[in-house]
């Protein structure tokens, strides 16, 4: 068996590239990554600023997401030798290439939020599902 899940074995032609692309898209398109990358693309941003502007994210999830984005080369973390320590996150050049696409995606989501909510409600009525009021749109 071979695959993107880390199992050993030979890859089929094109499978290694597809795995890499999927891994990158999973990271960039993650639940919290888009908001973080958009904020960091506008200039240096501190942890507490990100906590405020990325609605619903916990401190732990913010820490993990920042670490993963830094590991992938999308964010740069700068620690200033002050008391208390000051830490800023900035988008790297490769993350800045994504900025316009991410803004377009978030704008699209905002424009179509109502239509998506209506489609979900109609689907749920037609299929006898109970709508989940806490489900994000």
VOMITI-291951 format. One record per residue (C-alpha): residue in one letter; chain; x, y, z. Coordinates in Angstrom, 3 decimals, padded with zeros to 6 digits. Layout:
['A', 'A', [X, Y, Z]]
...
end
This chain:
['X', 'A', [000.000, 000.000, 000.000]]
['X', 'A', [001.234, 003.520, -000.730]]
['X', 'A', [-000.291, 006.908, -000.354]]
['X', 'A', [-000.314, 010.363, 001.134]]
['X', 'A', [-001.035, 008.889, 004.547]]
['X', 'A', [002.642, 008.079, 005.085]]
['X', 'A', [002.419, 004.377, 004.286]]
['X', 'A', [005.417, 002.897, 002.543]]
['X', 'A', [005.520, 001.662, -000.994]]
['X', 'A', [006.000, 002.855, -004.553]]
['X', 'A', [003.930, 005.777, -005.782]]
['X', 'A', [001.890, 005.550, -008.959]]
['X', 'A', [002.891, 008.041, -011.666]]
['X', 'A', [001.830, 011.516, -010.566]]
['X', 'A', [000.752, 010.336, -007.117]]
['X', 'A', [003.679, 011.963, -005.277]]
['X', 'A', [002.904, 015.320, -006.919]]
['X', 'A', [-000.808, 014.969, -006.157]]
['X', 'A', [-000.009, 014.189, -002.519]]
['X', 'A', [002.198, 017.262, -002.217]]
['X', 'A', [-000.429, 019.510, -003.803]]
['X', 'A', [-003.147, 018.118, -001.546]]
['X', 'A', [-000.989, 018.579, 001.564]]
['X', 'A', [-000.290, 022.216, 000.666]]
['X', 'A', [-003.931, 022.954, -000.156]]
['X', 'A', [-005.049, 021.277, 003.072]]
['X', 'A', [-002.730, 023.566, 005.043]]
['X', 'A', [-003.547, 026.778, 003.175]]
['X', 'A', [-007.268, 026.034, 003.069]]
['X', 'A', [-007.484, 024.880, 006.659]]
['X', 'A', [-010.268, 026.197, 008.856]]
['X', 'A', [-008.056, 028.822, 010.515]]
['X', 'A', [-005.229, 029.302, 008.020]]
['X', 'A', [-007.011, 031.646, 005.622]]
['X', 'A', [-007.832, 034.235, 008.285]]
['X', 'A', [-004.328, 034.071, 009.720]]
['X', 'A', [-002.655, 034.384, 006.325]]
['X', 'A', [-004.875, 037.296, 005.275]]
['X', 'A', [-004.100, 039.142, 008.530]]
['X', 'A', [-000.351, 038.471, 008.304]]
['X', 'A', [-000.287, 039.540, 004.654]]
['X', 'A', [-001.388, 043.034, 005.667]]
['X', 'A', [001.726, 043.483, 007.812]]
['X', 'A', [003.285, 042.237, 011.039]]
['X', 'A', [000.679, 040.930, 013.463]]
['X', 'A', [000.953, 039.807, 017.070]]
['X', 'A', [-000.561, 036.693, 018.628]]
['X', 'A', [-003.223, 038.614, 020.558]]
['X', 'A', [-004.224, 040.542, 017.430]]
['X', 'A', [-004.720, 037.236, 015.616]]
['X', 'A', [-006.778, 035.922, 018.526]]
['X', 'A', [-009.110, 038.902, 018.145]]
['X', 'A', [-009.416, 038.889, 014.355]]
['X', 'A', [-009.726, 035.107, 013.774]]
['X', 'A', [-013.156, 034.586, 015.280]]
['X', 'A', [-013.688, 031.400, 017.273]]
['X', 'A', [-010.094, 030.159, 017.356]]
['X', 'A', [-008.729, 028.868, 020.658]]
['X', 'A', [-005.259, 029.807, 021.901]]
['X', 'A', [-004.083, 026.226, 021.415]]
['X', 'A', [-005.395, 025.992, 017.852]]
['X', 'A', [-003.909, 029.381, 017.008]]
['X', 'A', [-000.539, 028.242, 018.358]]
['X', 'A', [-000.658, 024.984, 016.376]]
['X', 'A', [-001.777, 026.682, 013.168]]
['X', 'A', [000.897, 029.381, 013.455]]
['X', 'A', [003.548, 026.728, 014.042]]
['X', 'A', [002.423, 024.717, 011.002]]
['X', 'A', [002.270, 027.783, 008.748]]
['X', 'A', [005.749, 028.769, 009.920]]
['X', 'A', [007.006, 025.230, 009.295]]
['X', 'A', [005.601, 025.331, 005.761]]
['X', 'A', [007.393, 028.604, 005.075]]
['X', 'A', [004.227, 030.703, 004.877]]
['X', 'A', [004.832, 032.762, 008.020]]
['X', 'A', [007.923, 034.222, 009.607]]
['X', 'A', [008.008, 034.484, 013.402]]
['X', 'A', [010.123, 037.275, 014.856]]
['X', 'A', [010.872, 037.417, 018.586]]
['X', 'A', [012.038, 040.758, 019.957]]
['X', 'A', [014.252, 040.707, 023.076]]
['X', 'A', [011.977, 042.811, 025.263]]
['X', 'A', [010.267, 042.271, 028.595]]
['X', 'A', [007.684, 040.940, 028.144]]
['X', 'A', [008.782, 039.278, 024.903]]
['X', 'A', [007.241, 040.680, 021.746]]
['X', 'A', [006.491, 038.212, 018.945]]
['X', 'A', [005.261, 039.181, 015.491]]
['X', 'A', [004.178, 037.077, 012.542]]
['X', 'A', [004.589, 038.220, 008.957]]
['X', 'A', [003.667, 036.579, 005.687]]
['X', 'A', [006.592, 035.323, 003.640]]
['X', 'A', [006.903, 036.092, -000.076]]
['X', 'A', [005.278, 032.767, -000.991]]
['X', 'A', [002.319, 033.534, 001.292]]
['X', 'A', [002.013, 037.024, -000.174]]
['X', 'A', [001.510, 035.409, -003.600]]
['X', 'A', [-001.672, 033.874, -002.174]]
['X', 'A', [-003.090, 037.090, -000.736]]
['X', 'A', [-005.288, 038.159, -003.683]]
['X', 'A', [-006.634, 034.624, -004.081]]
['X', 'A', [-007.444, 034.341, -000.376]]
['X', 'A', [-009.183, 037.717, -000.332]]
['X', 'A', [-011.169, 036.736, -003.435]]
['X', 'A', [-012.171, 033.476, -001.736]]
['X', 'A', [-013.283, 035.193, 001.475]]
['X', 'A', [-015.184, 037.843, -000.519]]
['X', 'A', [-016.921, 035.094, -002.512]]
['X', 'A', [-017.900, 033.331, 000.730]]
['X', 'A', [-019.333, 036.554, 002.156]]
['X', 'A', [-021.308, 037.271, -001.029]]
['X', 'A', [-022.829, 033.790, -001.182]]
['X', 'A', [-023.333, 033.058, 002.524]]
['X', 'A', [-027.100, 033.657, 002.316]]
['X', 'A', [-027.557, 031.527, -000.803]]
['X', 'A', [-025.575, 028.680, 000.760]]
['X', 'A', [-027.634, 028.857, 003.964]]
['X', 'A', [-030.858, 028.800, 001.915]]
['X', 'A', [-029.644, 025.830, -000.144]]
['X', 'A', [-028.743, 023.915, 003.022]]
['X', 'A', [-032.129, 024.630, 004.576]]
['X', 'A', [-033.927, 023.492, 001.402]]
['X', 'A', [-031.821, 020.330, 001.232]]
['X', 'A', [-032.492, 019.552, 004.886]]
['X', 'A', [-036.265, 020.019, 004.385]]
['X', 'A', [-036.284, 017.784, 001.299]]
['X', 'A', [-034.257, 015.061, 003.006]]
['X', 'A', [-035.924, 015.177, 006.407]]
['X', 'A', [-032.821, 016.401, 008.184]]
['X', 'A', [-032.972, 018.594, 011.242]]
['X', 'A', [-031.072, 021.797, 010.542]]
['X', 'A', [-028.081, 022.423, 012.774]]
['X', 'A', [-028.364, 026.021, 013.985]]
['X', 'A', [-024.705, 026.071, 015.016]]
['X', 'A', [-023.413, 024.823, 011.673]]
['X', 'A', [-021.268, 027.517, 010.047]]
['X', 'A', [-022.215, 028.935, 006.687]]
end
